[in-house]
Amino acid sequence: MEESPLHQFELQNWIPISLAGLDISINKAVVFMWIVVAVTAMLMVMAGSARRLVPGKLQSMAEMMADFIRSMILDTMGKEGMRFFPLIATLFLFILFSNLIGLIPGSYTVTSQVVVTAVFSCVVYGLSLVIGFYLHGVKFLGILVPPGTPGWLVPLMIPIEIISQLARPVSLAVRLFANMTAGHVMLAVLFGLTIGGGLLIGWLPFTFTVAIYVLECGIAFIQAYIFTILTCVYLGDAFHLHGHDEHAH
Protein backbone atom coordinates (compact mmCIF):
# COMPACT_ATOMS: atom_id res chain seq x y z
CA MET A 1 0.00 0.00 0.00
CA GLU A 2 1.34 3.45 -0.96
CA GLU A 3 2.02 5.87 1.88
CA SER A 4 -0.34 8.84 2.09
CA PRO A 5 1.32 12.20 1.28
CA LEU A 6 -0.24 13.48 4.52
CA HIS A 7 1.62 10.86 6.56
CA GLN A 8 4.57 13.26 6.94
CA PHE A 9 2.39 15.58 9.07
CA GLU A 10 1.34 12.90 11.56
CA LEU A 11 2.89 13.33 15.00
CA GLN A 12 3.58 10.61 17.53
CA ASN A 13 4.56 11.42 21.08
CA TRP A 14 8.22 10.50 21.55
CA ILE A 15 8.25 11.40 25.24
CA PRO A 16 4.70 11.44 26.72
CA ILE A 17 4.33 14.18 29.34
CA SER A 18 1.14 15.27 31.07
CA LEU A 19 0.96 18.28 33.36
CA ALA A 20 -2.27 18.90 35.29
CA GLY A 21 -4.20 17.05 32.59
CA LEU A 22 -2.53 19.06 29.84
CA ASP A 23 -0.67 17.09 27.15
CA ILE A 24 2.79 18.67 26.73
CA SER A 25 4.44 15.61 25.21
CA ILE A 26 7.60 15.97 23.14
CA ASN A 27 7.10 15.00 19.51
CA LYS A 28 8.82 15.61 16.19
CA ALA A 29 7.39 19.12 15.83
CA VAL A 30 8.67 20.15 19.25
CA VAL A 31 12.15 18.80 18.55
CA PHE A 32 12.37 20.59 15.20
CA MET A 33 11.16 23.79 16.84
CA TRP A 34 14.15 23.52 19.18
CA ILE A 35 16.40 22.79 16.20
CA VAL A 36 15.14 25.89 14.36
CA VAL A 37 15.75 28.08 17.41
CA ALA A 38 19.23 26.58 17.94
CA VAL A 39 20.30 26.92 14.29
CA THR A 40 18.99 30.48 14.02
CA ALA A 41 20.61 31.57 17.28
CA MET A 42 23.91 29.89 16.40
CA LEU A 43 24.09 31.58 12.98
CA MET A 44 23.26 35.02 14.39
CA VAL A 45 25.79 34.64 17.23
CA MET A 46 28.48 33.49 14.78
CA ALA A 47 27.70 36.41 12.47
CA GLY A 48 27.86 38.87 15.36
CA SER A 49 31.01 37.48 16.95
CA ALA A 50 33.02 37.64 13.73
CA ARG A 51 32.39 41.29 12.91
CA ARG A 52 34.95 42.75 10.56
CA LEU A 53 35.36 45.98 8.62
CA VAL A 54 35.28 43.88 5.45
CA PRO A 55 32.44 41.48 6.27
CA GLY A 56 32.60 37.78 5.52
CA LYS A 57 29.76 35.81 3.93
CA LEU A 58 27.93 35.11 7.20
CA GLN A 59 28.25 38.69 8.44
CA SER A 60 27.11 40.02 5.04
CA MET A 61 24.06 37.74 5.12
CA ALA A 62 23.17 38.86 8.65
CA GLU A 63 23.60 42.54 7.76
CA MET A 64 21.51 42.19 4.61
CA MET A 65 18.78 40.48 6.62
CA ALA A 66 18.87 43.20 9.30
CA ASP A 67 18.64 45.93 6.65
CA PHE A 68 15.75 44.10 4.97
CA ILE A 69 13.80 43.85 8.24
CA ARG A 70 14.63 47.46 9.15
CA SER A 71 13.27 48.64 5.78
CA MET A 72 10.04 46.71 6.32
CA ILE A 73 9.53 48.36 9.69
CA LEU A 74 10.36 51.89 8.54
CA ASP A 75 8.10 51.61 5.47
CA THR A 76 5.08 50.43 7.44
CA MET A 77 5.44 51.79 10.97
CA GLY A 78 7.96 54.60 10.72
CA LYS A 79 10.83 55.24 13.14
CA GLU A 80 8.72 54.57 16.23
CA GLY A 81 8.17 51.02 14.98
CA MET A 82 11.89 50.27 15.44
CA ARG A 83 11.19 49.47 19.09
CA PHE A 84 9.58 46.29 17.72
CA PHE A 85 12.66 45.33 15.70
CA PRO A 86 13.54 42.39 18.04
CA LEU A 87 9.99 40.99 17.74
CA ILE A 88 9.78 41.42 13.96
CA ALA A 89 13.28 40.03 13.39
CA THR A 90 12.57 37.02 15.62
CA LEU A 91 9.30 36.28 13.80
CA PHE A 92 10.89 36.59 10.35
CA LEU A 93 13.95 34.48 11.16
CA PHE A 94 11.98 31.76 12.97
CA ILE A 95 9.44 31.40 10.15
CA LEU A 96 12.12 31.56 7.44
CA PHE A 97 14.37 28.94 9.05
CA SER A 98 11.36 26.74 9.91
CA ASN A 99 10.33 26.80 6.26
CA LEU A 100 13.86 26.18 4.94
CA ILE A 101 14.82 23.44 7.42
CA GLY A 102 11.50 21.74 6.65
CA LEU A 103 12.65 21.34 3.03
CA ILE A 104 15.50 19.04 4.10
CA PRO A 105 14.42 15.44 3.34
CA GLY A 106 13.47 13.60 6.54
CA SER A 107 12.97 16.81 8.54
CA TYR A 108 9.74 18.43 9.67
CA THR A 109 8.18 21.82 8.84
CA VAL A 110 7.10 23.45 12.09
CA THR A 111 4.99 26.03 10.23
CA SER A 112 2.88 23.26 8.70
CA GLN A 113 1.17 23.01 12.12
CA VAL A 114 -1.81 25.36 12.18
CA VAL A 115 -1.58 25.61 15.98
CA VAL A 116 1.89 27.19 15.62
CA THR A 117 0.84 29.73 12.99
CA ALA A 118 -2.40 30.43 14.90
CA VAL A 119 -0.52 31.23 18.12
CA PHE A 120 1.81 33.60 16.25
CA SER A 121 -1.06 35.38 14.48
CA CYS A 122 -3.15 35.71 17.66
CA VAL A 123 -0.16 37.17 19.54
CA VAL A 124 0.52 39.65 16.72
CA TYR A 125 -3.09 40.73 16.37
CA GLY A 126 -3.59 40.89 20.15
CA LEU A 127 -0.48 43.06 20.45
CA SER A 128 -1.83 45.44 17.77
CA LEU A 129 -5.06 45.84 19.77
CA VAL A 130 -3.16 46.51 23.00
CA ILE A 131 -0.97 49.11 21.29
CA GLY A 132 -3.96 50.72 19.60
CA PHE A 133 -6.00 51.13 22.78
CA TYR A 134 -2.90 52.19 24.76
CA LEU A 135 -2.03 54.96 22.29
CA HIS A 136 -5.51 56.12 21.28
CA GLY A 137 -7.89 54.96 23.98
CA VAL A 138 -11.47 54.54 22.80
CA LYS A 139 -10.61 56.56 19.68
CA PHE A 140 -8.95 53.39 18.41
CA LEU A 141 -12.46 52.10 17.67
CA GLY A 142 -12.43 54.66 14.87
CA ILE A 143 -10.48 52.07 12.89
CA LEU A 144 -13.89 50.50 12.24
CA VAL A 145 -14.97 53.53 10.22
CA PRO A 146 -12.78 54.24 7.16
CA PRO A 147 -12.09 57.94 6.56
CA GLY A 148 -14.54 59.67 4.25
CA THR A 149 -17.38 57.26 5.03
CA PRO A 150 -20.77 59.07 4.76
CA GLY A 151 -22.74 59.13 8.03
CA TRP A 152 -25.58 57.05 6.65
CA LEU A 153 -23.12 54.28 5.74
CA VAL A 154 -21.53 54.01 9.21
CA PRO A 155 -24.07 51.44 10.60
CA LEU A 156 -23.32 49.25 7.60
CA MET A 157 -19.54 49.74 7.60
CA ILE A 158 -18.98 48.91 11.27
CA PRO A 159 -20.13 45.24 11.04
CA ILE A 160 -18.15 44.83 7.82
CA GLU A 161 -15.00 46.26 9.41
CA ILE A 162 -15.46 44.07 12.51
CA ILE A 163 -15.57 40.99 10.27
CA SER A 164 -12.54 42.30 8.39
CA GLN A 165 -10.62 42.77 11.64
CA LEU A 166 -11.54 39.30 12.91
CA ALA A 167 -10.42 37.80 9.60
CA ARG A 168 -6.92 39.24 10.01
CA PRO A 169 -5.51 36.66 12.47
CA VAL A 170 -7.35 33.84 10.69
CA SER A 171 -5.96 34.71 7.27
CA LEU A 172 -2.50 35.31 8.74
CA ALA A 173 -2.43 31.84 10.30
CA VAL A 174 -4.11 29.89 7.49
CA ARG A 175 -2.04 31.44 4.67
CA LEU A 176 1.28 30.28 6.12
CA PHE A 177 0.01 26.88 7.27
CA ALA A 178 -1.78 26.14 3.97
CA ASN A 179 1.16 27.13 1.77
CA MET A 180 3.65 25.05 3.70
CA THR A 181 1.32 22.03 3.84
CA ALA A 182 0.32 22.20 0.16
CA GLY A 183 3.92 22.49 -1.01
CA HIS A 184 5.08 19.46 0.95
CA VAL A 185 2.07 17.38 -0.16
CA MET A 186 2.84 18.21 -3.79
CA LEU A 187 6.50 17.24 -3.33
CA ALA A 188 5.48 13.96 -1.67
CA VAL A 189 3.05 13.12 -4.50
CA LEU A 190 5.60 13.87 -7.22
CA PHE A 191 8.32 11.92 -5.40
CA GLY A 192 5.91 9.00 -5.08
CA LEU A 193 5.24 9.13 -8.83
CA THR A 194 9.00 9.21 -9.45
CA ILE A 195 9.52 6.05 -7.41
CA GLY A 196 6.47 4.34 -8.92
CA GLY A 197 7.38 5.29 -12.49
CA GLY A 198 10.77 3.65 -12.37
CA LEU A 199 13.61 4.50 -14.74
CA LEU A 200 11.38 4.48 -17.83
CA ILE A 201 8.93 7.28 -17.05
CA GLY A 202 10.04 8.30 -13.56
CA TRP A 203 12.28 11.05 -14.95
CA LEU A 204 9.25 13.20 -15.81
CA PRO A 205 7.82 13.56 -12.26
CA PHE A 206 11.42 13.75 -10.97
CA THR A 207 11.97 16.80 -13.18
CA PHE A 208 8.83 18.39 -11.74
CA THR A 209 9.97 17.43 -8.22
CA VAL A 210 13.24 19.34 -8.69
CA ALA A 211 11.39 22.33 -10.18
CA ILE A 212 8.82 22.39 -7.35
CA TYR A 213 11.59 22.01 -4.76
CA VAL A 214 13.37 25.08 -6.11
CA LEU A 215 10.03 26.91 -6.15
CA GLU A 216 9.40 25.88 -2.53
CA CYS A 217 12.71 27.45 -1.51
CA GLY A 218 11.43 30.73 -2.91
CA ILE A 219 8.01 30.25 -1.28
CA ALA A 220 9.74 29.64 2.08
CA PHE A 221 11.19 33.15 1.90
CA ILE A 222 8.02 34.74 0.44
CA GLN A 223 5.78 33.29 3.15
CA ALA A 224 8.12 34.52 5.89
CA TYR A 225 8.08 37.94 4.23
CA ILE A 226 4.26 38.03 3.88
CA PHE A 227 3.69 37.03 7.52
CA THR A 228 6.20 39.64 8.72
CA ILE A 229 5.07 42.49 6.48
CA LEU A 230 1.42 41.92 7.49
CA THR A 231 2.54 41.96 11.12
CA CYS A 232 4.18 45.34 10.47
CA VAL A 233 1.02 46.60 8.73
CA TYR A 234 -1.24 45.55 11.62
CA LEU A 235 1.06 47.16 14.18
CA GLY A 236 1.39 50.22 11.93
CA ASP A 237 -2.41 50.56 11.81
CA ALA A 238 -2.38 50.58 15.61
CA PHE A 239 0.21 53.37 15.61
CA HIS A 240 -1.40 55.48 12.91
CA LEU A 241 -5.17 55.34 12.75
CA HIS A 242 -6.09 55.46 9.04
CA GLY A 243 -2.57 56.67 8.27
CA HIS A 244 -2.78 59.73 10.51
CA ASP A 245 -0.74 60.45 13.60
CA GLU A 246 -3.38 60.64 16.30
CA HIS A 247 -1.49 59.52 19.35
CA ALA A 248 -3.60 60.30 22.36
CA HIS A 249 -0.75 60.29 24.81
VOBA-1610 file (N, C-alpha, C; in pm, whole numbers, padded with zeros to 5 digits, always signed):
BEGIN
Met+00084-00120+00000Met+00000+00000+00000Met+00088+00126+00000Glu+00055+00223-00089Glu+00134+00345-00096Glu+00108+00433+00025Glu+00213+00501+00070Glu+00202+00587+00188Glu+00131+00716+00151Ser+00039+00760+00236Ser-00034+00884+00209Ser+00062+01003+00215Pro+00044+01102+00123Pro+00132+01220+00128Pro+00112+01302+00255Leu+00000+01276+00326Leu-00024+01348+00452Leu+00042+01280+00571His+00100+01161+00545His+00162+01086+00656His+00275+01166+00721Gln+00343+01249+00641Gln+00457+01326+00694Gln+00416+01426+00801Phe+00284+01460+00808Phe+00239+01558+00907Phe+00188+01492+01036Glu+00181+01359+01036Glu+00134+01290+01156Glu+00241+01297+01265Leu+00196+01319+01387Leu+00289+01333+01500Leu+00262+01226+01605Gln+00368+01156+01642Gln+00358+01061+01753Gln+00440+01116+01870Asn+00385+01096+01988Asn+00456+01142+02108Asn+00581+01057+02131Trp+00697+01121+02128Trp+00822+01050+02155Trp+00844+01037+02305Ile+00813+01144+02378Ile+00825+01140+02524Ile+00692+01192+02581Pro+00601+01100+02619Pro+00470+01144+02672Pro+00486+01218+02805Ile+00429+01339+02811Ile+00433+01418+02934Ile+00296+01480+02954Ser+00244+01468+03073Ser+00114+01527+03107Ser+00131+01612+03232Leu+00084+01736+03222Leu+00096+01828+03336Leu-00042+01884+03368Ala-00094+01845+03485Ala-00227+01890+03529Ala-00333+01862+03423Gly-00323+01744+03360Gly-00420+01705+03259Gly-00392+01762+03122Leu-00287+01844+03111Leu-00253+01906+02984Leu-00142+01826+02916Asp-00165+01788+02790Asp-00067+01709+02715Asp+00045+01799+02662Ile+00164+01789+02719Ile+00279+01867+02673Ile+00390+01772+02628Ser+00349+01663+02565Ser+00444+01561+02521Ser+00541+01616+02417Ile+00658+01558+02412Ile+00760+01597+02314Ile+00745+01509+02191Asn+00723+01573+02077Asn+00710+01500+01951Asn+00806+01561+01848Lys+00792+01517+01724Lys+00882+01561+01619Lys+00875+01712+01597Ala+00755+01768+01604Ala+00739+01912+01583Ala+00811+01992+01691Val+00801+01945+01814Val+00867+02015+01925Val+01019+02011+01908Val+01071+01893+01872Val+01215+01880+01855Val+01265+01971+01744Phe+01192+01975+01632Phe+01237+02059+01520Phe+01219+02208+01551Met+01126+02240+01640Met+01116+02379+01684Met+01242+02417+01761Trp+01290+02327+01846Trp+01415+02352+01918Trp+01532+02364+01820Ile+01531+02275+01718Ile+01640+02279+01620Ile+01641+02413+01546Val+01523+02461+01506Val+01514+02589+01436Val+01568+02702+01522Val+01528+02703+01649Val+01575+02808+01741Val+01727+02798+01757Ala+01779+02676+01773Ala+01923+02658+01794Ala+02003+02700+01671Val+01958+02658+01553Val+02030+02692+01429Val+02028+02842+01406Thr+01911+02904+01424Thr+01899+03048+01402Thr+01987+03126+01499Ala+01980+03088+01627Ala+02061+03157+01728Ala+02209+03139+01702Met+02249+03018+01664Met+02391+02989+01640Met+02443+03073+01523Leu+02365+03080+01414Leu+02409+03158+01298Leu+02420+03307+01330Met+02322+03359+01406Met+02326+03502+01439Met+02442+03533+01533Val+02468+03443+01630Val+02579+03464+01723Val+02712+03459+01648Met+02726+03361+01557Met+02848+03349+01478Met+02869+03472+01391Ala+02760+03523+01333Ala+02770+03641+01247Ala+02809+03764+01329Gly+02757+03772+01452Gly+02786+03887+01536Gly+02923+03882+01600Ser+02971+03760+01628Ser+03101+03748+01695Ser+03218+03764+01600Ala+03192+03755+01471Ala+03302+03764+01373Ala+03293+03893+01293Arg+03256+04003+01361Arg+03239+04129+01291Arg+03372+04184+01243Arg+03375+04219+01116Arg+03495+04275+01056Arg+03456+04395+00972Leu+03558+04482+00947Leu+03536+04598+00862Leu+03497+04553+00721Val+03567+04451+00673Val+03528+04388+00545Val+03455+04259+00581Pro+03321+04262+00576Pro+03244+04148+00627Pro+03262+04021+00546Gly+03258+03907+00618Gly+03260+03778+00552Gly+03120+03744+00503Lys+03104+03621+00451Lys+02976+03581+00393Lys+02865+03580+00498Leu+02895+03522+00616Leu+02793+03511+00720Leu+02754+03648+00773Gln+02855+03735+00795Gln+02825+03869+00844Gln+02746+03949+00739Ser+02784+03932+00611Ser+02711+04002+00504Ser+02566+03958+00499Met+02542+03826+00514Met+02406+03774+00512Met+02325+03831+00628Ala+02387+03834+00748Ala+02317+03886+00865Ala+02287+04035+00850Glu+02382+04110+00795Glu+02360+04254+00776Glu+02253+04281+00672Met+02253+04203+00565Met+02151+04219+00461Met+02012+04189+00519Met+02006+04086+00603Met+01878+04048+00662Met+01830+04157+00759Ala+01923+04213+00836Ala+01887+04320+00930Ala+01838+04443+00855Asp+01907+04478+00746Asp+01864+04593+00665Asp+01727+04569+00603Phe+01704+04446+00558Phe+01575+04410+00497Phe+01461+04426+00599Ile+01484+04376+00719Ile+01380+04385+00824Ile+01361+04530+00866Arg+01472+04605+00877Arg+01463+04746+00915Arg+01382+04825+00812Ser+01401+04795+00684Ser+01327+04864+00578Ser+01178+04834+00588Met+01145+04708+00617Met+01004+04671+00632Met+00938+04752+00741Ile+01008+04764+00854Ile+00953+04836+00969Ile+00937+04984+00939Leu+01041+05045+00882Leu+01036+05189+00854Leu+00929+05222+00751Asp+00910+05135+00651Asp+00810+05161+00547Asp+00667+05149+00597Thr+00646+05068+00698Thr+00508+05043+00744Thr+00474+05109+00877Met+00573+05124+00964Met+00544+05179+01097Met+00617+05309+01126Gly+00717+05341+01044Gly+00796+05460+01072Gly+00901+05433+01179Lys+00972+05539+01219Lys+01083+05524+01314Lys+01038+05467+01448Glu+00917+05506+01492Glu+00872+05457+01623Glu+00850+05306+01625Gly+00835+05247+01505Gly+00817+05102+01498Gly+00945+05026+01523Met+01061+05097+01524Met+01189+05027+01544Met+01199+04964+01682Arg+01116+05010+01777Arg+01119+04947+01909Arg+01072+04801+01901Phe+01004+04767+01790Phe+00958+04629+01772Phe+01052+04548+01683Phe+01170+04604+01655Phe+01266+04533+01570Phe+01298+04392+01623Pro+01324+04376+01755Pro+01354+04239+01804Pro+01239+04142+01778Leu+01114+04187+01796Leu+00999+04099+01774Leu+00987+04063+01625Ile+00994+04166+01539Ile+00978+04142+01396Ile+01090+04054+01342Ala+01214+04082+01385Ala+01328+04003+01339Ala+01315+03857+01386Thr+01273+03838+01510Thr+01257+03702+01562Thr+01150+03626+01484Leu+01037+03692+01457Leu+00930+03628+01380Leu+00980+03588+01241Phe+01044+03684+01173Phe+01089+03659+01035Phe+01190+03545+01030Leu+01290+03550+01119Leu+01395+03448+01116Leu+01341+03311+01155Phe+01252+03307+01255Phe+01198+03176+01297Phe+01115+03114+01185Ile+01029+03194+01123Ile+00944+03140+01015Ile+01030+03100+00896Leu+01127+03186+00860Leu+01212+03156+00744Leu+01291+03027+00766Phe+01355+03014+00881Phe+01437+02894+00905Phe+01348+02771+00925Ser+01229+02788+00981Ser+01136+02674+00991Ser+01100+02624+00852Asn+01070+02718+00763Asn+01033+02680+00626Asn+01150+02613+00553Leu+01270+02671+00568Leu+01386+02618+00494Leu+01431+02484+00550Ile+01439+02472+00682Ile+01482+02344+00742Ile+01381+02235+00710Gly+01254+02273+00699Gly+01150+02174+00665Gly+01164+02118+00525Leu+01245+02183+00440Leu+01265+02134+00303Leu+01374+02028+00296Ile+01447+02009+00407Ile+01550+01904+00410Ile+01480+01768+00421Pro+01507+01675+00329Pro+01442+01544+00334Pro+01458+01477+00471Gly+01346+01428+00524Gly+01347+01360+00654Gly+01322+01453+00771Ser+01319+01585+00745Ser+01297+01681+00854Ser+01146+01708+00870Tyr+01114+01811+00943Tyr+00974+01843+00967Tyr+00955+01995+00960Thr+00846+02039+00896Thr+00818+02182+00884Thr+00729+02227+00999Val+00785+02300+01091Val+00710+02345+01209Val+00590+02430+01169Thr+00607+02512+01065Thr+00499+02603+01023Thr+00388+02532+00946Ser+00399+02400+00929Ser+00288+02326+00870Ser+00185+02288+00976Gln+00212+02323+01102Gln+00117+02301+01212Gln+00034+02427+01231Val-00096+02417+01211Val-00181+02536+01218Val-00182+02595+01360Val-00158+02509+01461Val-00158+02561+01598Val-00039+02657+01618Val+00072+02630+01550Val+00189+02719+01562Val+00160+02853+01495Thr+00112+02848+01371Thr+00084+02973+01299Thr-00030+03049+01366Ala-00127+02976+01424Ala-00240+03043+01490Ala-00194+03117+01616Val-00104+03056+01691Val-00052+03123+01812Val+00022+03250+01773Phe+00107+03241+01671Phe+00181+03360+01625Phe+00085+03470+01582Ser-00016+03436+01501Ser-00106+03538+01448Ser-00192+03599+01558Cys-00235+03518+01656Cys-00315+03571+01766Cys-00231+03666+01853Val-00104+03630+01876Val-00016+03717+01954Val+00005+03850+01881Val+00029+03843+01751Val+00052+03965+01672Val-00072+04053+01672Tyr-00187+03992+01644Tyr-00309+04073+01637Tyr-00348+04127+01776Gly-00331+04042+01879Gly-00359+04089+02015Gly-00270+04205+02054Leu-00142+04198+02015Leu-00048+04306+02045Leu-00090+04435+01974Ser-00139+04423+01850Ser-00183+04544+01777Ser-00303+04609+01847Leu-00391+04527+01904Leu-00506+04584+01977Leu-00460+04654+02105Val-00368+04591+02176Val-00316+04651+02300Val-00249+04785+02271Ile-00166+04787+02166Ile-00097+04911+02129Ile-00198+05018+02087Gly-00296+04977+02008Gly-00396+05072+01960Gly-00474+05137+02072Phe-00523+05057+02166Phe-00600+05113+02278Phe-00510+05191+02374Tyr-00383+05147+02387Tyr-00290+05219+02476Tyr-00260+05359+02420Leu-00239+05368+02290Leu-00203+05496+02229Leu-00323+05588+02207His-00437+05529+02171His-00551+05612+02128His-00673+05604+02219Gly-00671+05512+02314Gly-00789+05496+02398Gly-00909+05449+02316Val-01026+05498+02352Val-01147+05454+02280Val-01149+05505+02136Lys-01067+05607+02107Lys-01061+05656+01968Lys-01011+05549+01872Phe-00945+05447+01927Phe-00895+05339+01841Phe-01010+05266+01771Leu-01130+05272+01831Leu-01246+05210+01767Leu-01280+05278+01635Gly-01222+05397+01614Gly-01243+05466+01487Gly-01186+05390+01369Ile-01102+05288+01397Ile-01048+05207+01289Ile-01159+05129+01217Leu-01276+05121+01284Leu-01389+05050+01224Leu-01465+05136+01123Val-01430+05263+01116Val-01497+05353+01022Val-01391+05416+00930Pro-01379+05367+00807Pro-01278+05424+00716Pro-01302+05572+00694Pro-01192+05650+00678Pro-01209+05794+00656Pro-01289+05824+00529Gly-01373+05927+00540Gly-01454+05967+00425Gly-01585+05892+00413Thr-01613+05803+00510Thr-01738+05726+00503Thr-01857+05817+00535Pro-01958+05825+00447Pro-02077+05907+00476Pro-02147+05858+00603Gly-02209+05948+00676Gly-02274+05913+00803Gly-02377+05803+00790Trp-02452+05806+00680Trp-02558+05705+00665Trp-02503+05565+00637Leu-02372+05558+00600Leu-02312+05428+00574Leu-02243+05367+00697Val-02226+05448+00803Val-02153+05401+00921Val-02215+05275+00983Pro-02350+05268+01002Pro-02407+05144+01060Pro-02379+05020+00976Leu-02361+05039+00846Leu-02332+04925+00760Leu-02182+04891+00761Met-02099+04996+00767Met-01954+04974+00760Met-01897+04910+00886Ile-01954+04944+01002Ile-01898+04891+01127Ile-01901+04738+01133Pro-02016+04672+01103Pro-02013+04524+01104Pro-01916+04467+01002Ile-01907+04532+00885Ile-01815+04483+00782Ile-01670+04495+00830Glu-01637+04607+00892Glu-01500+04626+00941Glu-01468+04532+01057Ile-01569+04502+01141Ile-01546+04407+01251Ile-01511+04269+01194Ile-01586+04228+01091Ile-01557+04099+01027Ile-01417+04102+00964Ser-01386+04215+00901Ser-01254+04230+00839Ser-01142+04220+00942Gln-01164+04282+01058Gln-01062+04277+01164Gln-01046+04135+01218Leu-01160+04066+01239Leu-01154+03930+01291Leu-01088+03834+01192Ala-01101+03867+01063Ala-01042+03780+00960Ala-00890+03793+00953Arg-00837+03902+01010Arg-00692+03924+01001Arg-00610+03810+01063Pro-00633+03775+01191Pro-00551+03666+01247Pro-00577+03532+01181Val-00703+03511+01135Val-00735+03384+01069Val-00658+03371+00938Ser-00665+03476+00856Ser-00596+03471+00727Ser-00444+03464+00746Leu-00395+03532+00848Leu-00250+03531+00874Leu-00203+03389+00907Ala-00281+03320+00989Ala-00243+03184+01030Ala-00262+03083+00917Val-00378+03090+00850Val-00411+02989+00749Val-00321+03002+00626Arg-00287+03125+00587Arg-00204+03144+00467Arg-00070+03072+00481Leu-00003+03091+00592Leu+00128+03028+00612Leu+00116+02877+00625Phe+00021+02832+00707Phe+00001+02688+00727Phe-00035+02618+00596Ala-00129+02677+00520Ala-00178+02614+00397Ala-00068+02608+00290Asn+00010+02714+00278Asn+00116+02713+00177Asn+00223+02610+00208Met+00262+02602+00333Met+00365+02505+00370Met+00313+02362+00353Thr+00189+02338+00395Thr+00132+02203+00384Thr+00115+02163+00238Ala+00058+02253+00157Ala+00032+02220+00016Ala+00161+02191-00058Gly+00265+02270-00032Gly+00392+02249-00101Gly+00453+02113-00070His+00448+02075+00056His+00508+01946+00095His+00424+01828+00045Val+00292+01845+00040Val+00207+01738-00016Val+00239+01719-00164Met+00254+01830-00236Met+00284+01821-00379Met+00418+01753-00402Leu+00518+01788-00320Leu+00650+01724-00333Leu+00641+01575-00304Ala+00561+01538-00203Ala+00548+01396-00167Ala+00480+01318-00279Val+00376+01380-00340Val+00305+01312-00450Val+00398+01292-00569Leu+00471+01397-00607Leu+00560+01387-00722Leu+00673+01288-00696Phe+00726+01287-00572Phe+00832+01192-00540Phe+00779+01049-00545Gly+00654+01032-00501Gly+00591+00900-00508Gly+00575+00854-00652Leu+00537+00947-00741Leu+00524+00913-00883Leu+00660+00880-00943Thr+00765+00948-00895Thr+00900+00921-00945Thr+00941+00779-00910Ile+00916+00740-00785Ile+00952+00605-00741Ile+00868+00502-00815Gly+00737+00530-00828Gly+00647+00434-00892Gly+00672+00422-01041Gly+00719+00530-01104Gly+00738+00529-01249Gly+00862+00454-01293Gly+00956+00436-01201Gly+01077+00365-01237Gly+01165+00446-01330Leu+01265+00380-01388Leu+01361+00450-01474Leu+01299+00493-01606Leu+01194+00420-01651Leu+01138+00448-01783Leu+01066+00581-01790Ile+00971+00603-01700Ile+00893+00728-01705Ile+00908+00810-01576Gly+00988+00760-01483Gly+01004+00830-01356Gly+01077+00962-01368Trp+01151+00981-01478Trp+01228+01105-01495Trp+01137+01227-01506Leu+01013+01205-01561Leu+00925+01320-01581Leu+00878+01380-01447Pro+00818+01298-01356Pro+00782+01356-01226Pro+00904+01399-01146Phe+01020+01333-01168Phe+01142+01375-01097Phe+01182+01516-01138Thr+01166+01545-01269Thr+01197+01680-01318Thr+01106+01783-01251Phe+00977+01749-01241Phe+00883+01839-01174Phe+00915+01851-01025Thr+00962+01739-00965Thr+00997+01743-00822Thr+01110+01843-00797Val+01211+01840-00884Val+01324+01934-00869Val+01275+02077-00888Ala+01190+02098-00990Ala+01139+02233-01018Ala+01055+02286-00901Ile+00967+02199-00848Ile+00882+02239-00735Ile+00966+02263-00611Tyr+01072+02183-00594Tyr+01159+02201-00476Tyr+01226+02338-00479Val+01275+02376-00597Val+01337+02508-00611Val+01233+02617-00585Leu+01111+02594-00637Leu+01003+02691-00615Leu+00969+02702-00467Glu+00971+02588-00396Glu+00940+02588-00253Glu+01043+02666-00173Cys+01168+02665-00219Cys+01271+02745-00151Cys+01235+02893-00159Gly+01186+02935-00276Gly+01143+03073-00291Gly+01019+03103-00208Ile+00925+03006-00206Ile+00801+03025-00128Ile+00833+03034+00021Ala+00935+02959+00066Ala+00974+02964+00208Ala+01008+03107+00248Phe+01082+03177+00161Phe+01119+03315+00190Phe+00997+03407+00176Ile+00918+03386+00070Ile+00802+03474+00044Ile+00702+03466+00158Gln+00676+03343+00207Gln+00578+03329+00315Gln+00627+03393+00445Ala+00757+03383+00471Ala+00812+03452+00589Ala+00797+03602+00573Tyr+00821+03650+00450Tyr+00808+03794+00423Tyr+00662+03840+00438Ile+00568+03764+00381Ile+00426+03803+00388Ile+00378+03809+00533Phe+00413+03704+00611Phe+00369+03703+00752Phe+00427+03824+00825Thr+00554+03854+00799Thr+00620+03964+00872Thr+00570+04099+00826Ile+00551+04118+00696Ile+00507+04249+00648Ile+00363+04277+00694Leu+00278+04172+00699Leu+00142+04192+00749Leu+00144+04224+00899Thr+00237+04162+00971Thr+00254+04196+01112Thr+00288+04344+01128Cys+00380+04391+01043Cys+00418+04534+01047Cys+00299+04622+01012Val+00219+04580+00914Val+00102+04660+00873Val+00000+04669+00987Tyr-00026+04556+01052Tyr-00124+04555+01162Tyr-00076+04643+01278Leu+00052+04632+01311Leu+00106+04716+01418Leu+00109+04862+01374Gly+00139+04885+01245Gly+00139+05022+01193Gly+00000+05084+01199Asp-00104+05005+01171Asp-00241+05056+01181Asp-00272+05098+01324Ala-00215+05023+01421Ala-00238+05058+01561Ala-00168+05189+01597Phe-00051+05212+01536Phe+00021+05337+01561Phe-00050+05456+01495His-00087+05436+01370His-00140+05548+01291His-00281+05513+01245Leu-00379+05560+01314Leu-00517+05534+01275Leu-00542+05591+01135His-00579+05505+01042His-00609+05546+00904His-00495+05627+00843Gly-00372+05599+00887Gly-00257+05667+00827Gly-00229+05803+00884His-00302+05842+00991His-00278+05973+01051His-00217+05955+01189Asp-00132+06046+01226Asp-00074+06045+01360Asp-00174+06103+01457Glu-00236+06017+01536Glu-00338+06064+01630Glu-00309+06012+01769His-00182+06008+01805His-00149+05952+01935His-00214+06034+02047Ala-00286+05963+02129Ala-00360+06030+02236Ala-00269+06074+02347His-00166+05994+02376His-00075+06029+02481His+00058+05959+02460
//
